[in-house]
């Protein structure tokens, strides 16, 4: 039941975030499919209302019905102001003016290109006469979209607000801190004084790091408690003349008046980071609350609150990208990068229509014959000013702005037509591989698009292949599996790309219609230089053979790598050793010439014995590993890899049986999950420590748990803590290090 509750909490949190942040669905589609979105809306605890450009309600979830005491069937089509009545701010008259909610919606409509929702705190009057103190977030469903979403959040266990609407209108409902309205007043005053006296005003923009994980794992009530704890500590870090404001969500602003020099605000920023880093006691949990801080200063960086906020926000995101739990000052280069991004975004939106995209092809070679047996289509953008750009320069941005579905469809059509052109030119056609992301693969209509592209080009499905990244398989396994089966029904073959970097189980892979596994280039690069990568590649090749798949490799650059792959029965390879990505005409010449690659060096003679490289290699087969994992598929994969590496490995799937199993098996190392039936990993670690037979055995925690308290406990109680998903190379390195250390200690 606890797992179901956590799953529901995560679903609600992800849906709530999607309502304001997901830009992949257009406003027209949202309105058209509001009925089909109803189940998702019901997962959200907050009241959600959608309105069109005229302010008429188009959708409403059950939470909104309950809060506003207004039936959905009666509300649809009414003006939002007829359903959501806001008490006016203190000192404002409601007579003869546009209703406040209408004005707010109109403001958001005018500024709908922005990414940030408009947030305000108000008292709402409901149909049954009740009043509630709430926080409203108002934003378009996508930048530039016509539909506006209104999310009404009633703080869980919020602080008591003193009587009087004046205070409430100027303070945050949850924390009691000044809100943006009061911040504007105080900032205007501070800037005016600074202008007269010739000193500076600093603005610190704070965003809590990984706050969403706290909400997802502990619930929104715990998240609200954490926000109140953070607010209290922020007040303790500043002077009485300074202002601490909550903008909404997990964003705070600290306004420092009368700053003599920039170093003064850095001192405050460091003090805040130290204070927030100390664990916060939230119920029975100890939670960390690190923050990223951006700093802007008047008059050096801006001359108004709006500009100070904008610039501090940019600096805050630079701090987040720089490693989190730190601060950054605003720099002009940040604004230049924003302008460049906007220009790139505008150019990208029209690049497809202008015909600026093209495909280059990297040959794939069959290792048994050395002949080209396929090619990978790689997207390029011939930018009118910057020249030919690789996909890594623009695909992430295309995904963010929702342009990737159209571009992806173009890539599939273009690849199919290129195969047809080669065939018509008398060139023996080879399959072309296209990289497909998880979201694109599961998108409605994608399979129909692929079928149409094959029909239009007049080619068989076997001449088209899709590469799907291994990590993408874990995002929505059921949806991915269904989409892969639909694709396979067209005759299109599917390869798992970047194999060895994720945490896919053998049993899950066996259930998928997979034709090939492609070992990641980062592992291929280490072949021959050290034992770890070579052993892992050999183990992964064994996994592929057990699944009766082709086993390919990416990033092959040296003959020694080619020989190693051949010796482990890998079937295909691609990389600079065979050729860089090239235009279609150049690959056509290669295909016409029938080039065959052979290694420039002869295979080495097999050695009778190899010198041991470490304690593990000297007596690898003597080492036993006990795996405690309730997920049978994950345990299956770990056993397979460890046995391929020469270890003995066995698994137990219930924490209640683990202690007896460890005593009976007497392993050299234990790998355990944290969340286990009957007895969790923390309790087992204590059991092992107290048992004289097991106390010296290294214990590795491998878990997907993100609870900050759990993270601290695992570091304290286990020999090593590894966060899922984890690649085999990292796991093997940890095992070797701990066994070497254990052997040294025993000696």
GIMOMO-V767338 format. One record per pair of residues at least 6 apart in sequence whose ideal C-beta (glycine too) atoms are under 7 Angstrom apart, sorted by the first residue. I is the first residue (numbers start at 1). J is the second residue. Records with the same first field share a line. If there is no record, write none. Layout:
I=J  J
This chain:
9=216  219
10=216
11=43
12=43  44  45
13=212  215  216
15=40  43  44
16=44  46
19=48  149  151
20=117  137  139  149  151
23=142  143  401  402
24=402
25=141  142
26=142  145
27=140  141  142  145  146  147
30=141  147
31=52  58  147
34=50  58  59
41=48  61
42=61  62
44=61  63
45=63  220
46=63  151  152  153
47=61  63  64  67  68  152
48=61  63  64  149  151
49=57  60  64  80  84  150
50=57  58  59  147  149
51=57  58  80  105  148  150
52=58  146  147
53=109  146
55=79  80  81  102  105
56=77  78  79
57=75  76  77  78  80  83
58=76  147
60=72  75  76
65=71  72
67=126  132  152  154
68=83  84  126  127
69=126  127  128
70=83  127
75=83
80=101  105  150
81=99  101  102
84=101  124
85=124  125
86=100  101  122  124
87=122  123  125  165
88=94  100
89=169
90=165  166  169
104=118  138
105=138  148
107=118
108=118  138  139  140  148
109=148
112=140  143  144  145
113=143  144
115=143
117=137  138  139
118=138  139
119=135  136  137  247  248
120=136
121=135  168  172  173  179
122=134  136
123=131  132  133  165  168
124=131  132  134
125=131
126=132
132=154
133=158  161  168  173
134=152  153  154  173
135=153  155  173  248
136=150  152
137=151  248
138=148  150
139=149
140=147  148
141=147  149
155=173  174  224
156=220  221  224
157=221  224
158=173  174
159=174  175  176  228
161=167  168  173
169=181
170=178  179  181  182
171=177  178  179  182
172=179  246
174=224  227  228
175=227  228  231  246
177=231  244  245  246
178=243  245
179=245  246
180=245  247
183=243  245  253  255
184=305
186=243  255
187=255  305
190=201  255  257
191=201  298
194=200  201  298
199=258  259  260
200=259  297  298  300
201=256  257  259  298
202=256  259  265  295  297
203=253  255  296  308  309  312
204=253  254  265  268  269  293  295  312
205=253  293  294  309  312  313  316
206=251  252  254  291  293
207=250  251  291  292  316
208=230  250  289  291
209=290  291  292  324  325
211=223  250
213=706
214=222  223  226  287
215=223
217=706  707
218=282  285
222=282  283  285
225=282
226=280  282  287  289
227=250
229=280
230=276  289
231=244  246
233=275  276
234=244  252  254  272
235=244
236=275
237=268  271  272  275
238=244  254  268
241=257
242=254  255  256  257
243=255
244=252  254
245=252  253  255
246=252
247=253
256=265  268
259=265
262=297
265=295  297
269=293  295  327
272=293
273=291  325
276=289  290  291
277=288  290  325
279=286  287  288
280=287  289
285=709
286=709  712
287=708  709
288=708
290=324  325
291=325
292=316  319  320  324  326
293=316  319  327
294=312  313  314  315  316  319  328  330
295=312  315  327  329  330
296=302  308  311  312  315  330
298=308
301=308  311  330
302=308  311
311=330
312=330
314=330  334  335  338
315=328  329  330  334
318=328  334
319=326  327  328
322=328
344=397
345=397  401
347=383
348=394  397  398  403
349=403
351=357  381
352=406  407  410
356=381  382  383
357=379  381  407  410
358=380  382
359=377  378  379  411  414  415  418  584
360=378  380  581  582  583
361=375  376  377  581  582  584  587
362=375  376  378  574  579  580  581
363=372  375  574  578  579  587  590
364=372  373  374  375  376  572  574
365=371  372  373  572  573  574  578  597
366=373  571  572
367=565  566  570  571  572  573
369=596
370=596  597  598
371=596
372=430  590  591  595
373=430  572
374=430  431  433
375=430  432  587
376=433  574
377=411  415  432  433  434
378=391  581
379=391  411
380=388  389  390
381=389  394
382=388
383=389
395=404
398=404  407
404=440
405=440  443
408=440
409=449
411=434
412=434  449  450  453
413=453
415=432  434  464
416=453  454  457  459  464
417=457
418=432  584
419=429  432  457  459  463
420=457  458  459
422=429  588
423=429
425=588
427=588  591  592
428=591
429=463
430=591
431=462  463  464  465
432=463  464
433=465  467  495
434=466
435=467  497
436=466  467  468
437=472
438=472  475  480
440=446
441=468  480  483
442=476  479  480  483
447=486  487
450=487  490  492
451=490
454=461  464  490
460=491
461=490  491  492
462=491  493
464=492
465=492  493  495
466=487  492  494
467=495  497  518
468=494  496  497
469=497  498
470=496  497  498  499  501  502  504
471=501  502  725
472=480
473=480  502  504
474=502  503  725
477=508
481=511  512
484=494  512  513
485=513
487=494
488=494  513
493=515
494=513  514  515
495=515  516  517  518  552
496=514  517  518
497=518
498=520
499=517  518  519  520  540
500=519  520  523  536  540  727  728
501=520  727
502=725
503=724  725  726
505=633  634  636  637
506=543  633  636  637  640
507=633  636
508=633
509=547
510=547
514=547  549
515=549  550
516=549  550  552
517=544  549  551  552
518=552  553  554
519=537  540  552  553  554
520=554
521=554  555
523=533  536  537  729
524=537  553  554  555  556  561
525=555
526=532  533
527=533  534  537  560  561  564
528=534  560  561  564
531=613  617
532=729  732  733
533=729
534=564
535=645
536=728  729  732
538=568  644
539=641  644  645  728
541=551  568  569  570
542=644
543=640
544=551
545=551  569
550=571  572
551=570  571
552=570  571  572  573
553=565  570  573
554=574  575
555=575
556=562  573  574  575  577
557=575  576  577
558=577
559=599  600  601
562=573  577  599
563=599  603
565=573
578=597
612=618
614=736  740
615=739  740  743
616=623  736  739  740
620=646  647
621=646
623=647  648  668  739
624=648  665  667  668
625=642  647  648  649  667  669  671
626=650  661  662  665  667  670
627=635  638  639  649  651  671
628=652  655  658  670  672  673  676  684
629=635  638  651  653  673
630=653  654  673  676  677
632=653
635=651  653
638=649  671
639=649  651
641=728
642=649
643=649
645=732
650=665
652=658  661
654=677  678
655=676  677  678  679  680  684
656=677  678  679
658=679  684
659=684  687
662=670  688  694
663=693
667=697
668=697  739
669=697  698  700  735  738  739
670=688  697  699  700
671=700  702
672=681  684  699  701
673=681  702  703
674=680  681  682  701  703  705  710  714
675=703  705
681=701
682=713  717
685=699  717  718
688=694  695  697  699
689=695
698=719  738  742
699=718  719
700=718  719  720  722  734  738
701=714  718  721  722
702=722  724  726
703=724
704=724
714=721
715=721
719=738
720=734  738
722=730  731  734
